[in-house]
Amino acid sequence: MEVLRHGDIVLREVRGLPRGRKQVLGTRFEQSGETGKLHVAENVEVVQVDWDKYLLTLQDGAVMTHPEHPLLELPPNKVFKVGRVRSIVPYVD
């Protein structure tokens, strides 16, 4: 199983969509990063299952873009669970 990272977005490959209430959100993924700029992937199917978001890449694969990162090529016919990397700075006296 593959794990891909694009800035603060993490994509973890899964075998398929889990059980739960599914909602198809469209064919374009947009999510704001920590800087407020968008991570964008087109040619994907975006599905929300309960509270989690998934990207299903189509037969031609997809590319994720962001103005501050290199292009991320997504392999074809895969399902990825979308996650985030958060920076935590503990309070120090």
ROSE-4610 file (N, C-alpha, C; in Angstrom, 1 decimal, always signed):
// ROSE-4610
residu = [M/M/M/E/E/E/V/V/V/L/L/L/R/R/R/H/H/H/G/G/G/D/D/D/I/I/I/V/V/V/L/L/L/R/R/R/E/E/E/V/V/V/R/R/R/G/G/G/L/L/L/P/P/P/R/R/R/G/G/G/R/R/R/K/K/K/Q/Q/Q/V/V/V/L/L/L/G/G/G/T/T/T/R/R/R/F/F/F/E/E/E/Q/Q/Q/S/S/S/G/G/G/E/E/E/T/T/T/G/G/G/K/K/K/L/L/L/H/H/H/V/V/V/A/A/A/E/E/E/N/N/N/V/V/V/E/E/E/V/V/V/V/V/V/Q/Q/Q/V/V/V/D/D/D/W/W/W/D/D/D/K/K/K/Y/Y/Y/L/L/L/L/L/L/T/T/T/L/L/L/Q/Q/Q/D/D/D/G/G/G/A/A/A/V/V/V/M/M/M/T/T/T/H/H/H/P/P/P/E/E/E/H/H/H/P/P/P/L/L/L/L/L/L/E/E/E/L/L/L/P/P/P/P/P/P/N/N/N/K/K/K/V/V/V/F/F/F/K/K/K/V/V/V/G/G/G/R/R/R/V/V/V/R/R/R/S/S/S/I/I/I/V/V/V/P/P/P/Y/Y/Y/V/V/V/D/D/D]
num = [1/1/1/2/2/2/3/3/3/4/4/4/5/5/5/6/6/6/7/7/7/8/8/8/9/9/9/10/10/10/11/11/11/12/12/12/13/13/13/14/14/14/15/15/15/16/16/16/17/17/17/18/18/18/19/19/19/20/20/20/21/21/21/22/22/22/23/23/23/24/24/24/25/25/25/26/26/26/27/27/27/28/28/28/29/29/29/30/30/30/31/31/31/32/32/32/33/33/33/34/34/34/35/35/35/36/36/36/37/37/37/38/38/38/39/39/39/40/40/40/41/41/41/42/42/42/43/43/43/44/44/44/45/45/45/46/46/46/47/47/47/48/48/48/49/49/49/50/50/50/51/51/51/52/52/52/53/53/53/54/54/54/55/55/55/56/56/56/57/57/57/58/58/58/59/59/59/60/60/60/61/61/61/62/62/62/63/63/63/64/64/64/65/65/65/66/66/66/67/67/67/68/68/68/69/69/69/70/70/70/71/71/71/72/72/72/73/73/73/74/74/74/75/75/75/76/76/76/77/77/77/78/78/78/79/79/79/80/80/80/81/81/81/82/82/82/83/83/83/84/84/84/85/85/85/86/86/86/87/87/87/88/88/88/89/89/89/90/90/90/91/91/91/92/92/92/93/93/93]
x = [+0.8/+0.0/+0.9/+0.5/+1.3/+0.8/+1.8/+1.5/+2.2/+1.4/+1.9/+1.7/+2.6/+2.5/+2.7/+1.8/+1.9/+1.7/+2.9/+2.8/+2.1/+1.1/+0.4/-0.8/-0.9/-1.9/-1.2/-1.8/-1.3/-2.4/-2.0/-2.9/-2.4/-3.3/-2.9/-3.8/-3.1/-3.8/-4.6/-5.8/-6.6/-7.2/-7.6/-8.1/-9.4/-10.2/-11.5/-12.2/-13.4/-14.1/-14.7/-14.7/-15.3/-16.8/-17.5/-18.9/-19.3/-20.4/-20.9/-21.7/-22.1/-22.9/-22.0/-22.2/-21.3/-22.0/-21.1/-21.6/-20.5/-20.9/-20.0/-20.0/-18.7/-18.6/-18.2/-17.8/-17.4/-16.2/-15.7/-14.5/-13.3/-13.4/-12.2/-12.0/-10.8/-10.5/-9.8/-10.3/-9.7/-9.6/-8.5/-8.3/-7.3/-7.6/-6.7/-5.6/-4.4/-3.3/-3.1/-2.0/-1.8/-1.6/-1.1/-0.8/-2.1/-3.1/-4.4/-4.4/-3.4/-3.4/-3.9/-4.6/-5.3/-4.4/-4.6/-4.1/-5.3/-5.0/-6.0/-5.6/-6.6/-6.5/-7.7/-7.5/-8.6/-8.5/-9.6/-9.6/-9.6/-10.3/-10.5/-12.0/-12.4/-13.7/-13.5/-14.2/-14.0/-15.3/-15.1/-16.2/-16.0/-17.0/-17.0/-17.7/-17.1/-17.7/-17.7/-18.9/-19.1/-18.3/-17.2/-16.5/-15.2/-14.8/-13.6/-13.7/-12.7/-12.7/-11.7/-12.2/-11.4/-11.3/-10.1/-9.9/-9.8/-10.6/-10.5/-9.9/-8.7/-8.1/-8.7/-8.9/-9.5/-8.4/-8.8/-7.9/-6.7/-6.7/-5.6/-4.7/-5.1/-4.3/-4.7/-4.0/-4.3/-3.0/-3.1/-2.0/-2.5/-1.8/-2.2/-1.2/-1.8/-1.0/-1.1/-0.1/-0.1/+1.0/+0.8/+1.8/+3.2/+3.2/+4.5/+5.1/+4.5/+5.1/+5.2/+6.1/+6.1/+4.8/+4.6/+3.4/+3.5/+2.4/+2.4/+1.5/+2.1/+1.4/+0.7/-0.6/-1.3/-1.6/-1.2/-1.3/-2.8/-3.1/-4.4/-5.1/-6.4/-7.3/-6.9/-6.7/-6.4/-7.4/-7.5/-8.3/-7.4/-7.5/-6.7/-7.5/-7.2/-7.9/-7.1/-7.8/-7.2/-6.9/-5.7/-5.4/-4.6/-4.3/-3.5/-2.4/-1.3/-0.2/-0.3/-0.3/-0.4/+0.9/+1.4/+2.5/+2.1/+2.7/+2.3/+3.5/+3.3/+4.4/+4.0/+4.6/+4.2/+4.5/+3.7/+3.9/+5.1/+6.1/+7.3/+7.4/+7.6/+7.8/+9.2]
y = [-1.2/+0.0/+1.2/+2.2/+3.4/+4.5/+5.3/+6.6/+7.7/+8.7/+9.8/+11.1/+12.0/+13.3/+14.4/+15.4/+16.6/+17.8/+18.3/+19.3/+18.8/+19.4/+18.9/+17.9/+17.5/+16.5/+15.2/+14.2/+12.8/+11.9/+11.1/+10.2/+8.8/+8.0/+6.6/+5.7/+4.9/+3.9/+2.9/+2.6/+1.6/+0.7/-0.5/-1.5/-1.1/-0.3/+0.1/+1.0/+1.4/+2.3/+1.5/+2.0/+1.3/+1.4/+0.6/+0.7/+2.0/+2.5/+3.8/+4.6/+5.7/+6.6/+7.3/+7.1/+7.6/+8.8/+9.8/+10.9/+11.3/+11.3/+11.7/+13.2/+13.7/+15.2/+15.8/+15.0/+15.5/+14.9/+15.5/+15.0/+16.0/+16.9/+17.8/+17.9/+17.7/+17.8/+19.1/+19.8/+21.1/+21.1/+21.3/+21.5/+22.5/+23.4/+24.4/+23.9/+24.3/+23.9/+24.9/+24.7/+25.6/+27.1/+27.3/+28.6/+29.3/+28.5/+29.0/+28.8/+28.3/+28.0/+26.6/+26.4/+25.1/+24.0/+22.8/+21.6/+21.2/+20.9/+20.6/+19.3/+18.4/+17.2/+17.1/+17.0/+16.8/+15.4/+14.9/+13.6/+12.5/+12.9/+12.0/+12.0/+11.0/+11.0/+11.2/+12.2/+12.5/+12.0/+11.1/+10.5/+10.7/+11.1/+11.2/+10.0/+9.3/+8.2/+8.5/+8.7/+9.3/+10.6/+10.6/+11.9/+11.9/+10.8/+10.7/+11.0/+11.6/+11.9/+10.9/+10.5/+9.5/+10.1/+9.8/+10.1/+8.8/+8.6/+7.5/+8.0/+7.5/+7.9/+7.2/+7.8/+7.2/+6.5/+5.9/+5.1/+5.8/+7.1/+7.9/+8.4/+8.1/+8.7/+10.1/+10.8/+12.2/+12.9/+14.2/+15.0/+16.0/+16.1/+17.0/+18.2/+19.4/+20.6/+21.5/+22.4/+23.4/+24.4/+25.7/+26.6/+26.5/+25.9/+25.8/+24.4/+23.4/+22.1/+21.6/+20.6/+20.0/+19.2/+19.0/+18.2/+16.8/+16.2/+14.9/+14.0/+13.0/+12.2/+11.1/+10.9/+9.8/+8.7/+7.5/+6.3/+6.0/+5.4/+5.1/+4.0/+4.1/+3.0/+2.7/+3.7/+3.5/+4.3/+3.9/+4.6/+5.1/+6.4/+7.0/+7.6/+7.4/+8.1/+9.4/+10.5/+11.8/+12.2/+12.5/+12.9/+14.2/+14.7/+16.0/+15.8/+16.5/+16.5/+17.9/+17.8/+19.1/+19.3/+20.6/+21.0/+21.4/+20.8/+21.2/+21.8/+23.0/+23.7/+23.7/+22.9/+23.0/+24.3/+24.7/+25.9/+25.7/+26.6/+26.4/+27.7/+27.5/+28.6/+29.1]
z = [+0.0/+0.0/+0.0/-0.8/-1.0/-0.1/+0.4/+1.1/+0.4/+0.0/-0.8/+0.1/+0.0/+0.7/-0.2/-0.1/-0.9/+0.0/+0.6/+1.6/+2.9/+3.3/+4.5/+4.2/+3.0/+2.6/+2.5/+3.1/+3.0/+2.4/+1.4/+0.8/+1.1/+1.8/+2.1/+1.3/+0.5/-0.4/+0.5/+0.1/+0.8/-0.3/+0.2/-0.7/-1.4/-0.7/-1.3/-0.3/-0.7/+0.2/+1.4/+2.6/+3.7/+3.7/+4.5/+4.7/+5.3/+5.1/+5.7/+4.7/+5.2/+4.3/+3.3/+2.0/+1.0/+0.3/+0.0/-0.7/-1.8/-3.1/-4.1/-4.2/-4.0/-4.0/-5.3/-6.3/-7.6/-8.2/-9.2/-9.9/-9.8/-8.8/-8.6/-7.1/-6.6/-5.2/-5.0/-4.0/-3.6/-2.1/-1.5/-0.1/+0.2/+1.1/+1.5/+2.4/+2.2/+3.0/+4.1/+4.9/+6.1/+5.6/+4.4/+3.9/+3.3/+3.2/+2.6/+1.1/+0.5/-0.9/-1.2/-2.3/-2.6/-3.1/-2.6/-3.2/-4.2/-5.4/-6.4/-7.2/-7.3/-8.2/-9.0/-10.3/-11.2/-11.8/-12.4/-13.0/-11.9/-10.8/-9.7/-9.3/-8.6/-8.0/-6.5/-6.0/-4.6/-3.9/-2.9/-2.1/-0.6/+0.0/+1.5/+2.1/+3.0/+3.7/+5.1/+5.7/+7.0/+7.1/+7.9/+8.1/+7.3/+6.6/+5.9/+4.4/+3.8/+2.4/+1.7/+0.5/-0.3/-1.8/-2.4/-3.8/-4.6/-5.6/-6.5/-7.8/-8.1/-9.4/-10.5/-11.7/-12.8/-13.6/-14.8/-15.6/-16.1/-16.3/-16.7/-15.6/-14.4/-13.2/-13.1/-12.2/-11.9/-11.4/-11.3/-10.9/-9.8/-8.7/-7.6/-7.7/-7.7/-7.8/-6.6/-6.4/-5.3/-5.7/-5.5/-6.0/-5.3/-4.1/-3.4/-3.4/-4.2/-4.2/-5.6/-5.9/-7.2/-7.5/-8.7/-9.1/-8.5/-8.0/-7.5/-8.4/-9.1/-10.0/-9.1/-9.3/-8.7/-9.6/-9.2/-10.1/-10.5/-11.6/-12.0/-11.2/-11.2/-10.6/-9.1/-8.3/-6.9/-6.0/-4.8/-3.8/-2.7/-2.4/-1.3/-0.3/+1.0/+2.1/+2.3/+2.4/+2.5/+4.0/+4.3/+5.7/+5.7/+6.8/+6.9/+7.9/+7.7/+8.6/+9.3/+10.6/+11.3/+12.1/+12.1/+12.9/+14.2/+15.3/+16.6/+17.3/+17.8/+18.5/+20.0/+20.9/+22.3/+22.9/+23.9/+24.6/+25.6/+25.5/+26.3/+27.2/+28.5/+29.4/+29.3]
